[in-house]
Amino acid sequence: MRTGQSLALEFASLAEKRRIQVIVNPISGRPGGRTVLEGLCGRMQSAGHDVHVYHTQAPGDARNAAERSVSEGADLIVISGGDGTISQVVDGIEQADIPILVVPSGTANILGKYLGTRLDEEWLWQVFEAGRDVEFDVLQQNGTRFLMVAGAGFDAEAVRRLTQRRRGHISYLSYVSPIWETFWHYRHPNLTVEADGDLVYEGPGLALVGNLPRYATSLHVFDRALPNDGLLDLCVFRCQRKSSLLYHALNVLLKRHEGTSGVTYQQARHIHIRSDGRVPVQLDGDVAGWLPAEFKLAPEKVRFLVSETWKMAGGVD
């Protein structure tokens, strides 16, 4: 016969049961990621949670899976993938207030590094059990939601070339040939950039719009960026010749690009970028069409689970 205490514990357990949607990008191939994810899912199921795992198969699948998660009443979304997969999920959940736990398994893992996420089963379990959630701004480009960084020009062209030849897992080496080809054969387009209605740049160049300090591997392009300050960070590099790109890249590596000749850094709420030519755009490492592009903040934010000790970085004066 069950006692009142055992019944209370049973009801408490049922009340805490969560529907968890796991979205996996199988071609994000960070070593050990699959083993860690399987262990984490097993522990969630053993704890009585309702765990559903979905593997993406084509571009846009992560966004569609996130939309279904909302309609099916998910309490938590676990993402195993790279920055592009995370961006698609953020786009898919729209106004739903569902927290996200990131299991980084991509190449760059910009967001995972910023959140201090470890590819460690025990660490992820502790965040799931006792972590806290933080709110980040969500960016929009022509209506598509994304989270970290957009590029128009050189970097987007390199992403476009990589996407065309991608046949599975990618590594840092996968970027070498597309970047090399783009460096030698791509002509920097003339861009017109407006921030909050003011013309801030006009000429040949590369434009980046961001929400986090870090870009790519360890490039701190947006040192003033905070993901919850309600502002977009814009950085435009004037590129009149190939040597200009190398000059800017060196200054970014040395963290001395802001304020140097040929660099425009601005914070704004609305950014418009256009060009007379056919200029590609990338969002969080995925191809996203062509200019013109309008960037602004979405009205809703997104929540991520982090460790109790995590501290937000950025916002350098």
C-alpha positions, 0 to 999 in steps of 0.5 A: 500500500502506498503511503501519502509520502510516496504518492506525493513523490510520485505526483511530484515526479509526474509534474516534473516530467518533461517532453524533450525534443532532441534535434541532431545534425548527423553531418556535424561530425565532432568526435565523441559527440554521438556518444555524449548525446546518447549518454545524455538522452539515456539519462533523461529517459531513465529520469522519466522524461519523454525524449524524442530524437530527430535526425536531419537529412536535408537543409531546412529540416532542423527548422521544420523539426523545431516548428513541430516541437512547438506544436507538440508541446516540447518543454526543452529542445536539445540541439546536437549540431553546429551554428547553422543548425542552432540558427535554424532551430531559433528560426523555427521556434519563433515566439515559443518560449522554449529553452535550448540546451546546446550539445556542440558538434559542429566545426566552429561552434561559435555559440557553444564556445561563448556559452562555455558548453562542454562536450561532456555528458556529466557536465551537460547533465548538471546543466540540464538538472541545475543550470539556469537560462539566459535570454539572447536577442534574435536577429532577422534578415529579410524575415529570417531569424538567426543568432550570431553573425551575418556576412555580405561579400567575401565570407559569404562567397566562401561559404557558398563555394563550400556549400556547393562541394560539401559531401558530409562532415566538414573540418577547418581544412574544408574551408581552405580551398573555398577561401583560397579560391575566393581570395584569388578570384572574387572581386569585392563588390561596391556596398551601400550600408545604412545604419538607423537611416544614416549612410555609414559606408559606401564603396568596395568591401565586406560587411558583417553584422553580429550579435556575439563578440566572436566570429569564426574560430577565434576572431573577435570582430565585435568586441562591443557586442552583447547578445542581450543589449538590443543592438546590432553590431556592424563592421565593414571592411573597405577592400579595394585590393587583395592586400586590403583583406590581408591587412584587415585580417591581421588587425582583427587577429591582433584585436586592433581593427576598430578605429583603423583606416578602412574599418567602419564599426557601428551599433544600430537597431536597423541596418540596410545593405545593398549593392548593384551587383549580385552579392551573396549573404550568409547567416550563421555559416549557411547560405542565405540568398543575395543582397539587398538585406535588411537586418533588425532585431526580432520582437522576441528573445530566445533562451539557452541553458547555461551553467550556474557559474557562466558569465556574459562576455563582451561589451568592451568600451 
